[in-house]
């Protein structure tokens, strides 16, 4: 389903990350999406999700300083001139607030050219960029876009290949892709499967320090309207990820953009901005500047977030222009 294709249901729109210029009309509520193991392979292609013990699967890019500030953007989406300019403003504000690294979490563009332009808007900051594939990035195209940026001197890592990024004061653990084939926006995009989750759970359980941050384009399945995965009154995330929250005190999730610009704790209760919490899970919202109807009834045109990890606690700040 492309940007200008018909949309059959608002919930499907949320999971595929498609966005229209106009607010979508009301549609009947579909049944909540649940994994269908029989329709998915037993393991992911290594090109989609490298083994956690593969060579190059872990990289340290920063020493411990007592605090790390992570700029988080998702839903970059469109490479038109106005949107790229808007994203650059969000990046500049993140950098002004002390971001030392940027995470680009899903919906990174529909082809290699768009991805190079959109990710380039982040790498131009001079900050390291950590990319997370969602349900629309064709693996070979995203690899090509990132390779072109590296040729230009950009420092860009991809959590499909570098599964653990050590930031000194926090370690990012990546779970890239969608959780069902029917969510895939493009042929050649990736899914993760149960064995990927199991491997990640084991790695998180045995990781000692620093505190871990689970990063995925897919949010965990929430329980109510305060969650990170609400669209049209339904919780649409992956229920299998809930168990991982017991092993990772912090998390970054995207894709259900209607629930963006919010954070919750391990009990699913909202965490207000600037409040430190020993568990904090964040949906930054879509950075794309197209006005988007939110789950709380508001409309937001482009946002990002700053995740601050200090010791064993974290806080967050919402970024808008």
N, C-alpha and C positions, 0 to 999 in steps of 0.2 A: 504494500500500500504506500503510495507516494504522497508527497505533500499536498497535492491537489486532487487526490483520489477521494471517492466517496467513503464515508466512515459509517460502519454498520452499528457501532455501539460505543458509548463514551468510555466504558471500561477498557475495551480493546484499544481505544485511542490512547488511554493513559499508558498501557504497557508497551505499545509500539513507539511511543514518543512522538507521534505525528502531531502537527499543529497547523491549524487553519487560521486565517486572518480574522474570521468572524467566530463568535462563540458558537460551539456546536449545538444543534437543536436537541431537545430532550429525546431520549431513546429508551426503549424497554430495558430493564436491568437484566443482564445475562447472569447465569449461574456463576458463582465464584470459581476462578480457575484453580485447578488442582493438578499436581503432577500426574502424568500418565506413563509409568515406568515401561509398559510394554511398547510404547511408541518411541522410546529413546534408546540409544546404545548403552552398553554396560560401562563404557569409559569414553572420555573425550579424546578427540584427535590431539596429539601433542602440539600441533600448530596452534590450537585454540587455547589449551591449558597445559602448559609444560609441567612435568612432575616437579614436586617441591624439592626433590633432591637432585634435580638435573644440574649439570654444569651451568653456571651463570644464573641460576634461579634465585640467588640471594645477592644483594649488593648493599653496601653501606655508603651513604652519600653525605653523611654529616656526623660530627662528634656530639657527644652529650654536653649540653650547656645548662641544663636545669629547666629549660622550657623550649618547646618548639611550636611555631605558628604555621599552620597548614592552610593555604588558600584553597577553597573547594568550589569548583564550577561543574555544572552538569548541563545537559541539554543545550549545547552550543548551536547545533542544528543547521543554520543557514549561513552561507558564505557571502551574502550580498554585502555591499559596502557599508550600509547603515548598521547592520547587525555586527559586523566585525568591529566597527568603530565603537559600538556600545560595549562589546566584550572587552575591548582594550581599556575602556574606562573602568570597568569592574576590576580588571587586573591591576590597574594603576592604584585603585583604592585599596585593594588587598595588600599590595606592596607597601603602600603608605602606612598601613596598620601593622606592618612588620612581618608579613608572610615571607617565609624562607623557601618554600616549595609550593608548587601548585598541583592539585589533583584534578584531572579532567574525567568526570565520571559519567560515561555513556552519552549516546546521541551526539557523536563527534563529527557528523557530516555523512552525506549519502554516497560519496565516492572519494577516490584518493585526492583529487584536486581540492575538493571542499575540505577534506580532513587536513590537508597540508596548510590551507589558508587559515582554518579555524585554530588548529593547534599552533600555527605560527603566530597568531595573535597572543598566545600565551608565552611561547618561547622567546618572543621579542623582549619580554621583561628581563631576560637574563637569568631568571630563576629556573631551577630544575623542574621539569614537567613529568608527571606520572599519569599515563593514559590508561583508562579502563574501558574495554570494549563492552558494549551492551548487545542489543538485539538487532542492530542495523549495520554494524561495521563488518564488511567483508574482510576476512583476516588478511588476505593477500594485498588488498588495497590499503588497509591501514598500515601494514608493514612497509609498503612502498612509500606512503606519505611520511612516515616517521624516518625512514632512511634518507629521504630528501632533506628533511629538516636537520638531521645529523650532519649531512654534508655541508650545511650552512653554519655549523658550529653549535647547534642547539644540543642541550643535554636533555634527552627525553628517554624515559623508561616506559615499558609497557608491562602491565601486571599479568598479561597472558604469558610472558616469557620470563620476566624477573618477578617471581611470585612473592618475594619478601623484600621490602625496601626498608633498611635500617636508617632511621633519622636520628639516632642517638638517644633522644628522649621519647621516642615512640617507634614502633615497627609496623609498617603497613603490610597486611596480608591480603592478596588479591584473589577474588573469585569472579573472573570475567565471564561474560556471556549471558544468555537468557536461560530460563529454567524449563522451557517447553518449546518444541519445534513450532507449534502453532503461533508463538509469539514472534518468530523471526520475521524481520522486516525485509531481509534480502537473502537471496541464495548465496551461500558462502559465509553467512554470519554463523556464530557459534552458540552452542548450548553447553551448560555444565550438567553433570549427572551426579547420582548418589555417591559414586566412588570418589569424585572430586571433593564432595562435602566431607566424606569420611576422612580422606587424607588431610584435609585442612583442619578438621577437628583434632586429629592426632598431633599435627604440627603445632597448633595453638596450645594444646595441653602440655606439651613438652617445652614450650618456649618460656624462658624465665624472665629475662629483662631485655629491653625496656617494655613498658606497657604496649599491648597490641591494639591495632586499629584494623577491623575487618572492612574491606573496601569492595563493594559490588554494585553493579548497575541495578540489581534487583533488590528490593527491600525485603525484610522478613515479614511474614504474615502478622498483622496486628490484630487487636481484639475490638477496637472501637474507633470512633470518629477522631480521636486524638492521635492516632497512629501515623506512621510515615507512608502508608500504602493505601490511603482512602481515595476512592473515586466513585462518584455517584452513590455514596453511602455504603460501599462495599470495601472490604479489605482484600487487596489483590496480590499481596506479596507471596513469597515462597514459605510455606510453613516449616520446611526442613531447616531453614536458617535460624529459627528461634533457638534451637539448642546451641548454636555457635555463640550466641550472645552471652552464655554462661562462661565461655572460655575467652572471649575478647571483650574487655571492658568498654571499648569505644568502637564506633563504626561510622562509615560514610556510605550512604545509599542514595539511589536516584530513581529515575524512570517514571514513577508515579508523580508527575510534576504538580498535580493538584494539591498534593500534601507537602509541597516544598516550603522552605523557610521555617522549619520547625525542628525541634530536637526532643527526644524522650529519654527516660532512664530505663533501667532493666525491668521495671514494672509497667512500662508503657505510659508513665506519667510525664507530662510536659516538663521540660527543663527550660527555664527562662534564660534569656540572654544574660551573659556575664556571671551567671551563677555556676560555681564549680560543683561538679558531681563526680562520684567514683564510677558511674556508668553513664555514658552519653552516646546516643545514636542519632545521627544527623542526616536530614534530607535538605540539601542546599537550595532546591528548586532549580528551574531552568534559567540559564543565563540569556537565552534568546530573548530579544526585546519585544517580541509580539505579545500583546496583552493576552493573558491566560486566566480563565475562570478557576478559582481555587475552591477547595473543598469546604472552606468556611464561608463561602459566598462572596468573598472579595475578588478583585481582579488585579493581577500583578504583571508588570511588564519587565521581566528580566531581573534576576537576583543571583547572588552567590553567598558564600559564608566563609568565615574564618574559624577554624578549629584550633583551640589552644590547649596543648597538653603540658601540664606542669606536675611533675612527680607522678602520683597515682590518681590524679584528678584532672578533669578537663572542663573547659567552658567553650562557649561559641558566641559569635557575633554575626548578625545578618547584614549583608551588603547589598545596597540598592543605589541607583543613580537617579 
